[in-house]
């Protein structure tokens, strides 16, 4: 997988013990393509895979959350070798007036605590840097690993809901 070739400025948002969270750029297109090509990575998301690296690049070029809100979904990079693990971060949904935390990592990085580490930092930033008072997280009821991440980062179960004929759970955390 490619690493950014410095055609774009890499804006680091935060660091954790093992990770760097930075804005995604079109140079991440190949990594994003491979991440979304894995059916297991998409199994519980409701998303469709990119059809090509160019489609992933076009998505990243049009991604406007950073400019519009000052935050967004960030590339998760492992400090030790600068490898792209996936993405994690915050999203604002205008019609719901809601902030959510989301994450998606390549399968080879599952069960190593990276999603929890990145999601915890994202929620912390939402409260401390971006002035959010409440952040939600959603997971399909069958996605036990994702539900565990939401619980580990301090989110509390709120309710079940159905979306696209799938049963989901909603969790939330409020600024203390």
CORHU-V831108 format. One record per residue. N is the residue number from 1. OMEGA is omega in radians with two decimals (none if undefined). BURIAL is # if it has 9 or more other ideal C-beta (glycine too) atoms within 8 Angstrom, else .. D_CENTER is the distance of its C-alpha to the mean C-alpha in whole Angstrom. Layout:
# CORHU-V831108
n->[N;N]
omega->[OMEGA;OMEGA]
burial->[BURIAL;BURIAL]
d_center->[D_CENTER;D_CENTER]
This chain:
# CORHU-V831108
n->[1;2;3;4;5;6;7;8;9;10;11;12;13;14;15;16;17;18;19;20;21;22;23;24;25;26;27;28;29;30;31;32;33;34;35;36;37;38;39;40;41;42;43;44;45;46;47;48;49;50;51;52;53;54;55;56;57;58;59;60;61;62;63;64;65;66;67;68;69;70;71;72;73;74;75;76;77;78;79;80;81;82;83;84;85;86;87;88;89;90;91;92;93;94;95;96;97;98;99;100;101;102;103;104;105;106;107;108;109;110;111;112;113;114;115;116;117;118;119;120;121;122;123;124;125;126;127;128;129;130;131;132;133;134;135;136;137;138;139;140;141;142;143;144;145;146;147;148;149;150;151;152;153;154;155;156;157;158;159;160;161;162;163;164;165;166;167;168;169;170;171;172;173;174;175;176]
omega->[-3.06;2.97;-3.12;-3.08;3.06;2.95;-3.12;3.07;3.11;-3.12;3.10;-3.12;-3.08;3.03;3.00;3.13;-3.04;-2.93;2.94;2.99;-3.14;3.08;3.05;3.08;3.06;3.09;3.09;-3.01;-3.11;3.12;3.12;3.10;-3.12;3.09;-3.08;3.10;-3.10;-3.11;3.10;3.10;-3.12;-3.00;-3.04;-3.04;-3.01;3.14;3.04;3.11;2.97;3.14;-3.12;3.05;3.13;3.09;3.09;3.13;3.13;3.09;-3.10;3.09;-3.11;-3.08;-2.99;-3.06;-3.12;-3.12;-3.05;-3.01;-3.12;3.13;3.11;3.03;-3.06;3.02;3.08;-3.07;3.09;-3.10;-2.98;-3.10;3.12;3.13;3.07;-3.13;-3.07;3.11;3.08;3.06;-2.99;-3.14;3.05;3.08;-3.03;-3.04;3.08;-3.02;-2.96;3.05;3.08;3.04;3.11;-3.11;3.05;3.14;3.05;-3.02;-3.10;3.12;3.11;3.04;3.08;3.10;-3.11;-3.13;3.12;-3.13;-3.12;-3.12;3.10;3.12;3.13;3.12;3.10;3.12;3.11;-3.13;-3.00;-3.04;-3.01;2.98;3.13;3.09;3.10;3.08;3.12;3.02;-3.13;3.04;3.01;-3.08;3.14;-3.05;-3.04;-3.14;3.14;3.08;3.10;3.09;-3.13;3.12;-3.11;-3.14;3.01;3.11;-3.12;3.10;3.10;-3.12;3.02;3.03;3.14;3.08;-3.12;3.12;3.10;3.09;-3.12;2.99;3.08;3.09;3.07;3.04;3.10;-3.13;-3.12;none]
burial->[.;.;.;#;.;.;.;.;.;#;.;.;#;.;.;#;.;.;#;#;#;#;#;#;#;#;#;#;#;#;#;#;#;#;#;#;.;#;.;.;#;#;.;#;.;.;.;.;.;#;.;.;#;.;#;#;#;.;#;#;.;.;#;.;#;#;.;.;.;.;#;#;#;#;#;#;#;#;.;.;.;.;.;#;#;#;#;#;#;#;#;#;#;.;.;.;.;.;#;#;#;#;#;#;#;#;.;.;#;.;.;.;.;#;#;#;#;#;#;#;#;#;#;.;#;#;#;.;.;#;.;#;.;#;#;#;#;.;#;#;#;.;#;.;#;#;#;.;#;#;#;.;#;.;#;.;.;.;.;.;.;.;.;.;.;#;#;#;#;#;#;#;#;.;.;.]
d_center->[19;19;18;18;22;22;23;20;20;17;16;15;13;14;15;15;18;16;13;13;10;11;11;11;14;16;17;14;15;17;14;12;15;15;12;12;16;16;17;16;12;13;15;14;11;14;13;16;16;16;20;20;19;21;19;15;17;18;15;14;17;17;13;15;13;14;17;17;16;15;11;8;5;6;8;8;12;15;18;20;20;18;16;13;11;8;4;2;4;7;9;12;14;18;20;19;19;15;12;9;7;4;3;5;8;12;14;16;14;14;16;16;14;11;9;11;12;8;8;11;11;9;11;14;13;13;16;18;17;16;19;17;19;17;13;13;11;12;12;15;18;19;15;17;15;12;14;15;12;12;16;16;14;17;16;19;19;21;21;21;21;21;19;21;23;20;20;17;17;16;16;16;16;19;20;23]
